[in-house]
């Protein structure tokens, strides 16, 4: 049995081989009409654009349930000889989304999938070979297509299984607290656009070079692609724009007519949104089945890329912990939508680093997690891992000299893991990065007992900058007894976007004025073992995962910025951790 493994830049391909189709106007072609195993269609959408669609049929005759995948990544006219569900009595329907593969039209990421998804599912439900029950599956963009389609309350949809994708397309994967997810913009956004051009118009994308190009608004042209329709939209979207609101699916859960099986990894770029989607389904789904049967699994994985060097034991197989339950989930609901397809599985199953064990919970954060606070300390020289920065459960008692560093956008801190895609992701030893003078490092003494955390993290940072806008980057580290320092969670914040969560427009800062920032560091589950140390890094760049703040307020002029981090009795910079008893 074959499975697709969703990854950046189209590695979600299900195609084992090519089979060219010649079909039009919704009529199928197949050499064996008496016992069809595969048919291809050009399915018309409401505006007349036709989308290439293949259907693998099970053996036998009659009407069958259907499993639908809406794919961005098939090559034009390519159809797999078999489906991942050939051993099951289902019709497997795979459609190239608008502007991709052999489908007509122009691709605009995500936004087009609402109406096209609704039209696709209606077409499937109306076919004589479909018994009226439909499930959807797929990861990354293929998962997003499910949420957008499900937002229309389609008739007959009994299950979705969106993997490694959030509900929040106004946020990741485009922006994070004001910063642009730059490498993803280039390698994935422009890369998919490029691969769907006619061969004679395609270019060789040099993403690592393009990431340095200024201004960002001209990168599509600098790549040789001309003006790409969505490129400037992504760069100019703000929390108050109409396009931003259309990209958010946070309000659609009451429209989703079925349970969801949701999957992600701790180092997936979408893990925050995945957990939010799971909790929204458990709380706001319109049916008892949707609330009770929805499941989520968060493993020691990335967005289809290598995890890095962080130990995770031997029990992390996607086959065991995701694919096998997924098939049971889909087939169970296709056969009986009123019965729990996974009665022995908890609502949420998640992996705990450190102890390398699987945990279960009814919700996220897990019940029992209690916030504890680690306070920043130093004598004013926390620069590099050799500095005097420390973390303690005890707050400062009086004055402490602030820590200072210079952030130079011409020499940014390089991305070395984290919730990234199309660049280094996962967990890696950070000691080389921690040698830099523009990285502040705060570390506890060796732990005398295990400290286990599971839930949401945040950093309260009192800081000042000499610029009118700049960025702050935070990273949580597990320091092993041998000195290896593995990143676990991170957060970024553009200073002018400090009120973004309140729907306030970007607001410049007053140079050199101390401001209290709250930096969301997402979620993690980790057991810091006795003898290990907990570490926090603070800096002002994470490039090329995110764009560089030029500190100038312009899109071309680069300036350095002098940054100060305060941690005294009146300005308590601190790390908030969700500690399990």
N, C-alpha and C positions, 0 to 999 in steps of 0.2 A: 504494500500500500504506500502511495506517495503522498507527501504533504507539501504545501507551500510554506516557506519560512519567510515572513514579511521582513523586508530590509529596505534601507534607503536605496533610491535610484533603480527601482523596478526589479529587485530580486525576489519579488512576490510572484514571479512568473509560475504559472501552473503548466506551462506548455512542455510536454515531453518530446513532441515532434510537431511538424507543420502539416496542415491539411488545408489547402486553399479552397475557399468557398466561392461560388458564383450564384448569389441569391439576391433577390430584389423584391421590394414592395411587400415584405412580410411573408413571401412564399419560400418554402424550404427546398433544398436540393439534397439528394442522397442517392447513392447508387443502389441501395437495397431497400426499396420501398416496402417490400413484403415484411421484412423484419428490421425496421430501422434501429440502429444503435446510436447514430449521430446525425443530427440535422443542423443546418445553419440558416439563419434568418437575417434579414435587414428589417428591424422593428421600427416603425414610424413613431416618433414622439409627437406631442400635441402641436408643435410648430412645423412639422413635416420633416425635420432632420431624422435620418435613419441610423440606428445604432446596431452594429454587428453583434449577433447573439448566436451562441452555439448551445445545443441541448444534447446531452448524453442520456439515453434512455436505458432503463433496466430491462432485463429479460422478461418476456411475457407480454401479455396484452392487458389493456384496461387503463384506468386512470390512477395516477400515482401522486404522492406529495412531491414537492419540488424544493431543492436547495439552490439558492440563487447567490451568485457572486457577481458584483459589478466591479470590473477590473480596469485599472489604469495602465497596466504594464505589459499587456500582450503585444507582440509584434504584429504588424498588419496581416490579417488573414491567417494567423497561426492558431491552430486548435489542437489541444492535446488529444492523443489517440484514446486515452482513458481518463476517467475522473477519479478524484480521491475517494469517491463514494460508490465505485462500481460494484462493490460487494453488497450494497444495500438496495432495497426496493424503492428508489427515489429517482426522479429526473433531476439531473444536474445542469443548471442553467448558468452560463457565463456570458456576460455582456461587456463589451468594450465601452467605457464611458465616452461621452461626447468629446470629439477631437483627439481620440487616442486609437491605437490599433487600426482596425478597418472601419471604424465608425466615422460618420460625417460630423461636421460642425467644428467649432473652435472651443478648446478647453479653457475654462476659467476655474481655477482650483476651488473645489468644495461647493461654491455657491450654486453651480448648475445641477448639483446632485439631488436637490429637493424635488423639482418637478420631474426630472428624468427618472429618478428612483420611483416616484409614484406611478409614472406611466409604465415603467418596466414591470412592476409587480402586478398592475392591473392587467397587462397583456398576458403575463404568465397565468394568472388566475382564470382568464377567459379561454385558455387553450383546452381543446378536447382531451388532451392527455393528462391534465392536472386535476386532481380531486378537490382543489380549493384550499389546501393547506400548504403554506409556504414558510420556509426558514431561510435566513440569510447568514452568511459566514464570510470570514476574511479578516486580514489585519492591515494596520496602517491606513493608507487611503481607502482600501477595501472595507475597513471597519468604519471609517468616516461615512462612506456611502450608505452604510446600514442605518446609522443614526439619522442622517438626512432623510432617507426614505421613510423610516419609522415615524418621523415627525408629522407625517401626513395621515396617520392612523389607517394604514392600508388594510383593506378587507382580506382576511385569510392569513395574515402574517401571525404565526404562532410562536416564533423564536427568532432572536438575533444573537449573534456572538461576536461583537466588535472587539478586536484585540488591538493592543498597543495604539489606541487612539482615544482622544478626549471628547468632551462635549464643547470645548472652548476654543473654537477656531478664530476667535477674536484675540486670543492670547497665544499660548504655544499652539502651533509651531511657528508663528510669525514673530511674536514679540514676547518679552518677559519683563514686566515692570519697567517698560519704556525702552529697553534695549532690543535691537533687531537681531533675530537669530540668523546672523549673516551667512555662515557657511551653508546652512540649510537653504536659505534663499537662493544661493548661487548653484550649489551642486544638485539640489533636488528640484527647486522651482524652475530655474532656467534649464536644468538638465532634462527634465521631463518635456518641457516645451521643445527643446532642441531635438530630442529623439523622435518626436512626432512630426517634425518637419520632413518634407521630401528629401531624399538622400542628398540631392545636389545643393540643398540650402543649409545642411547641417554644418556646424563648426566644431572645432576641438576646444572644449571648455577647459580653461586653465584656472580652476577654482582657487588654488593657493595664491596665484598672482592677482586675480581679480579682487580678492578680499581686501587688498591694500589700496584699491583704486578709489579715488575721490573725484567728484562727489559720488555717493552711493547711488543717486538717482540715475547716473549714466552708466552703471555697470552693464546693463543689458546691451547698450550700444557698444561699449568697450569690448564686450565678448564677441561682437560681430553679428548679433541677432537683431539689430534694429530696435525699435521701440516695442517691448513686450507689454501687452495690455495690462496685466495684473501687477507688474513690477512696481510702478509708481504708486498704485493703490496701496500695496502693502506698506510702503515706506511712509505714506502720508496719513494712514488711518490713525484716528485718535479715539479714545473711549466714548466721545460724544458724537461720532460720525454715524450716519445711517448704515454705511457698509459694515462698520464694526458691529453694530447691533444685529445685522443679518447673519454675521458669521458666528454669533453665539447661539448655542442650542440649550442654554441653561433652563429655558422656560418650556421646553418641548416634552419633558417627561410625562406630564398628564395626558399627552397624545399617544404615547407609545403603547400599543395594544397587547404587548406580549412580554414574557420574561427575557432577560439577557444573560448570557454567559460571557463575562468580561475578563480579559487577561492583560497583564503588563509585567514589567520588570522594574526593580528598584532603580536601575540606571536608564530606563526608558525616558525619552524626552517628554512623554505624555503622562507619566505616572500620576502626577497631581490631578490632572483632569480625569484620568481613569477612576481614581478613588472617589472623586466628586460625582462621577456618573453612577458608580455603584451605590453610593449613599442616596443619591437622588432617586434611583429606581426603588430602593428599599423603602423610601419614605413617601414618594409622590406618584408611583406608578398607579394607573387608574383601576387596576384589577387586583384582587387578592393574589391571583397566580403571579402577576408581575412582581408584586412586592415580596412574596414568599419564595418563589422559585428562582429568582435572580441569584446568580453566584459570581464570585470574583476570585481570581488567583493572582497573586503578586509574587514572582519568583526572583531568584538571583540572576536576572537577565538584563540585557540592554535592548535597544531597538534593532535586534537582529545582528548586532556587532559583538566583538569579543569583549568579555567582562573585564579583562585585565588580569592583574596578579593577585587580587584579594582572594584568600582561601575561601572556598564554599563547600568543602566536603565532596561527597560523591552522589548525593541524592538531589539532583537538580534537573533531571531529564524532562524536556518538554513533552516527549511522548507520554511519559507516565503521568505527569502533573497537569498537562493541558490537553493534548490531542485525544487521548482515550476518553476522559470525561466529556470532552466536547462532542464527540460522536454520540455518546449516550444521551447527552442533553438534547441535541438536535433531533435524534430519532425518537426519543421518548415523547417529546412534545408534538412531533409530526404524527405520532400514532395516537396520543391521547393528551390534548392540551390542558386537561383538567387535573392530570396526575403529576406529582413532583418527579421529574426525570432523574434527580440525584438525591434520593431521600437520605443517604448516609453521608452526604458531603455538607460541611458547614457553609454558611453564607459567604464567609471570607476565609481563604487560606493564604497565609503569607509566610515568607522565608525570613528566618532570623539569622543574620550574619553573626559571626563570633562563635555561637554555639552550633551554627550550621544545622538548624532543625526547622521543621515546618510547624507553624502555629495556626490556631483557628480563632475566629472571633465572629460576633454578630454584626459588628459595625467598625467604622474607622473614624477617629482613633479607637483602639480597643478599650473596652471597659477596664478600669483599674489603673490606667496610666495617670500619673500625677505629675504636674509641672514642678521641676526643680531648677534652680538657677545657678549657673556658674558665672562668676564675676571676673572681669578683666582687670589685671594688675600689671604694673611695670614701674621701673624707675625712669621711664622716658626713652628706653632704648630696646624696644621690642622687635626691631628690624632683624630679619633672618631667623633661622632656627637656632642661631648661636646667641641671640639677644636675651634680654632679661624679662620678656613677657611671660606671664603666668595666668592660670585659671584657678579659681578657688571657690568653694561653696560659701565662703565668708566675703561680705562686701567690703569695699574700702572704708576705712575709719576716718580718713581725713583727706588732705590734698595728696594727689599723685601727679607727677609730671606727665603731660600728654605725650603720646607717641607721634612722630612726624615722618612723612616720607614724601618723595616727589614722584608724581605720576606723569610719565612722558608718553603721549600717544604714539610717538615714533618708535618706541621700544616697549610694546605692551607685554604683559605677562601671557605666556602662551597657554593655550588650552591643553590640559593634561588629564583628561577624563571628565567624568560627570554625566549629567543628563544631556548628552550631546548626540548629534547624528551628522554623518558626513564628515566628521573629524574625530579625533581620539575620544572615545567614550569609555564608560566603566570606571573601574578603580585601579589607580596606579600609585606607585611610590612617589611622593611629592617632595622628597628631600632636595632634588635639584632646583625646583621652583623656589623652595624655601631658602635658598642661598641668596636670593635677590634682595637688594636693599629696599625695594618698593613693595615688599611683602612683610606684613607684621605677623608675628607668630606668638600665640599664647598657649601654654601647655600646663596641664595639671602635674602634680607629683604622681609617681606610680600608684595605681589604685591598690588599696589593701583588700578589696572585695569586688566581686563582679558588679557592674552597673549596667542594667539592661534597659534599653529605651525602645519604644514603639509608638509612633504617632507623629504629630506635626512639630517642627522645630522653628524657632525664630530667633533673630538677633536684635536686641535693642542697642543701637549704635549712636553715641553722641559724637558728632564729627563736624569739622569745619573744612572748607576748601577756599583757596584763593580765587577760584573760578566762579562764574555765574551758573555753571552747570557742570557736573562731573558724575562719575559712577562709583559705586562701592560694591565690592564682591566679597562674599564670605564663604568659607568652606570648613566643614566639620571633618576631622581627621581621627582615625584610630592608630595610635602609635604603638607598635609592637615592641616587646622587650629588646629585640635586636636593632631597634632604631627605624625600621621600615615604617613609613607613614602613609597609610591608605586613605584616600578620600572616600567619604560616605554620603554626604549631602552638601548642597550648595545653594546659595541665593545671590541674586543680583538686584540692584536698584539704581535707576537713573535719578539723580537728586531732584530734578525738576518734576519727576513723576511720583514724588513722595506721597501725594494725596490721590493718586489714580484710583485706588480702591473705592474712594468716595465719589467717583465720577467727576472729579474736579479736573479742569484742563491743566496741562503742564504749566509749572510756575517756577521761574528762575529763583536761585537762592541769592542771598546777600553775601558777597565775598567775606570770608574770615569770620562769619557769624556762626557760633555753634548751633546745631540743629539736632533734634532727636529723630532718628530714622528707625523704622521697623522693617527689617528685611526678612521676608518669608523664605525659609530654607527647605520648604516642602516637607516630605516625610521619609522616614527610614526606620528599620528595625535592626538593632545591633546590640549584641552583648559585649561590652567592653570588659574583657577578662581581667581578673586580678593580675597585677604586674604591668598591665598596659597603661597608657596615658591618653587622656582626651585632649585634643588640640583644636584650636581655631586659627584659621588664616584670614587676614583682611588685606585686601588690595583694591585696585581700581580698574582692572581689566581682565578679560578672559577671551583672548583672541586666537583664532578667528571664529570661535563659536558665536561670539557676540561682536557687534560693531564697536569701534572705538569711540568714546566720547572725546571730541577734539578740544574740549575745555574752552572753546572760543565762542560758542553760539552760532558759528557758521558751519557750512558743510565742506569747507576746503581748508581753512586756516587752522594749523595745529599750534597749540600752546601747552606748556607744562603747567601743572597745578601742584601747589603745596597743600598736602592733606594733613589734618590733625585728628587724632582719635583721643577722646577724653574719657577718663575712668577714675573719677574721684567721688567723694562722699555725696556730692550734689548732682553728679552726672554719672549715673550707674550704667555704664555699658556692660551688657550681660547677655549670655547665651541661655535661652530657655529650652530645657530638654524634657521630653515626656517619659518619665522614669516609671517602669513597672515595679511593683513590690517584689 
